[in-house]
Structures are given as C-alpha cells and as structure tokens.
Amino acid sequence: MHKKDLSIPLVLVLAVMAFSALATRSAAQTETLLYSFGGNAKDAVQPFSSLIFDKAGNLYGATYSGGIHGQGTVFELMPKAGGGYIEKVLHNFINNGVDGRGPWGNLIFDKNGNLYGTTMSGGADDVGTVFELLPQKGGTWTETILHSFSNNGTDGQGATTGVILDAKGNIYGTTEAGGTGSNCGGGACGVAFELVRQPGGSYTEKILHNFNNNQTDGANPSGLVFDPSGNVYGTTANGGTEFFDCGVVFELSPASSGQWTETLLHTFTCTDGQYPVASLIFDPSGNLFGTTQYGGAYEKGTVFELTPAGDGTWTELDLHDFNPNGIDGTRPDFGTLGRDAAGNLYGTTLQGGSDGYGTVFELSNIGGTWVETMLYSLTDANGDYPATSVILDTHGNLYGTTTYGGVHGEGVVFEVAP
C-alpha cells in the first residue's frame, strides 16, 4: 500500500492552493493488478459489482459469471503477507429454481458482518432474487434467499443494483423492469421495493413505487441512497417529463400512512445528460452527485450536481462533459462516484483514455471550477471495461474491478495508488 504525504503545512497549502492542487492532480499514478479472474475453469469471472471492505481490510465483490456452475459468484480477496491477494469463492450461484444467478449489483454488510446482494436472474421465476450470506465457523458462508421476484405482473424483475439497509434491518432496492408501469418497450418500467423484516427473521415485500414511462415519471430505476430523514433518492435510465426520455433524478418520501410519494427533482434533456444508471451520493451539505452514461456537450456522458433550494426545488449543474479526445474517458456506467474528505470525486469510465479501454478519473473543485485529472488509462492487459465504482482506503488508494481484460481476459481487481 502507498500512503499519501500529509505533512505539508495547511498554511502553505492555502497560500499556494491553485498551484499545489494542480500539481497534485497531475502527479503520476501507479496501477497494480491485484487479481486476474479466470485462472481455472471454476474461477469467478466478469465482475459487474463494485468492491467493499470488511473491518480487516479484505475485499468482497460478486461476478456475473463463472464459479462451479457458471452462474456467478460472491468472492473475497485476502491480502497476503509480503504482497498480493488470495481469492476465496464464498458462494457459487446455481440455476436450480431456488438460487439466484447473475449477480450484478453491489454487496453490502450489515452491522453483524452478514452480506446482502441481488441477482438479475434465477429464483422461482428466473427474474431475480435478494440474498443474504452469513459467515459460519470454519470460514464457510451460508446463503439465504430473502425474496424471489415473481413474474406475476406486479412484482419487480431484474435487480441490476444492490440494496441498502435502514436502522431496523429493512432492505430497500430497485428492479429495472417489472411492476405495473407501462410504455417501456413492451415491458414494465421497474419498481422501488422494501423488504420489511419480520419478528421471526423473515421478510415481507412492499412495493414503494411503480415507475411509469408516461411523460410524468421516470422509467428503469437504478440504486437508492438515504438522506438523514429516511427519504430515498435515485435515478432512472429513461423517462422524464414532456417529450424527454433521457432519465430523471427522483425522491421517494414516506408518509405516516405507510405510503410513499415520488417527487421528480430533475428531468434530463439529453443535452445536460442522458441515461443515468449509477446510484447517487450526498455531500455533507446535502447536495447530490451522479453521472450519466450519455449526453452532455460531446454525447459521451457527464458528471452532475443537484443542489437543493429552500423552496423544495433543485438546481442541476454540469460539472464535467466527457470528451472522446483520446485522453479523457467516455461513458461512465453503473459506478457510483466516490468522495474523499476533501470533497474530491472519483469514478470510472467504460471507454476512452489513451488506449480506449476505460479510465479512472478524479474531479476537484479548484476555486469554484471543477477540474478533471486522468488518474489512469486502462489497457487490455491491466483490465478492460471498468463498469463499477472505485473505493478508497484510509491512505487514498483506489480499488476497482473491470469486467474484461487481464491475464485471462475475464476481468481484474486493480489498485491505483498516488
């Protein structure tokens, strides 16, 4: 691991802020390939999930394919003494009419160290599941299916993002399809759902909102995030008001009656962004940050900020337009932005960079202007198609995955260190 030098006096930083910020942003970054998937026929392959840390510094994630049954895995990477990582597959998904298959969304830990996630397919009707993995003595993990989505015309289908937990242990998430909404190319438009924890430990599903592509709502939602008051926020890849079909940012607010009310905070017009598929993040001031995969000045995606006003409205600001110039990245995908204590934003793009295989980038607010720094341009050998978030450790090192590339062409786990 590599530690940032934090010994520079604050007075000096303030005195030469513009110069030092720009110099730091242009410093060379080092990428280390921590693990290449696909080393054997039973290995995990093709991660679409972002990584998470446990308290001991081990990394966890999911792969869409691979494993003993070829239906995807949940894996752990443990650092070795002297460097490098050891992979351990915690669960092999199997297409048996009960278990899920094809995990796509991010994992999350609860306070007891149990893991929760979703699968796009599998389950009783092959339209996805919500699962829990519990650690056992001896290092094994046991899976429990908490909910199997149903092809009954009302339930959600196809969970492409992970879930979030409230303080009571209830689980919240979205599906990109299913529900009762219409006008989504022959399929329903997705739902936001809650799994309510029951006294015996089981869960009961509650549909919070059915999205509807009817020019007043968004369609095909992504992941959710809480505010301190218990409202949830998210994006939809499509839909919007009037004649725009470029996606929205929405808020769902609970009422004392148990119902939830949706408010559209912003409708994208395609020129300011199109197809937002990543979850949002908050800063300490209550501003929201996110990305769109398309749209913007060069139609290759954007990073945006939404700022709340006192009257309940929100103002959108385009922080960066990705540029297909052979240097900048293009098309940020499912990766939620990362944010450090100084307010710098970090993310990945699927494509672009010097070799066209995607990038890791940083955005910094310097004197009121957001400046992008290209931290690393991926090559096929070091990873291709980074569709997910990067996460930061306490020393400022970034960790992420790519779906393809690496030694075996089946994806990698990488670290970018300053």
Secondary structure, 3 states (H helix, E strand, C coil): CCCCCCCCCHHHHHHCHHHHHHHHHCCCCEEEEEEECCCCCCCEECCCCCCEECCCCCEEEEECEECCCCECEEEEEEECCCCCEEEEEEEECCCCCCCEECCCCCCEECCCCCEEEEECEECCCCCCEEEEEEECCCCCEEEEEEEECCCCCCCEECCCCCCEECCCCCEEEEECEECCCCCECCECCCEEEEEEECCCCCEEEEEEEECCCCCCCEEEEEEEEECCCCCEEEEEEEECCCCCCCCEEEEEEECCCCCEEEEEEEECCCCCCECCCCCCEECCCCCEEEEECECCCCCCCEEEEEEECCCCCEEEEEEEECCCCCCCEECCCCCCCEECCCCCEEEEECEECCCCECEEEEEEEECCEEEEEEEEECCCCCCECCCCCCEECCCCCEEEEECEECCCCECEEEEEEC
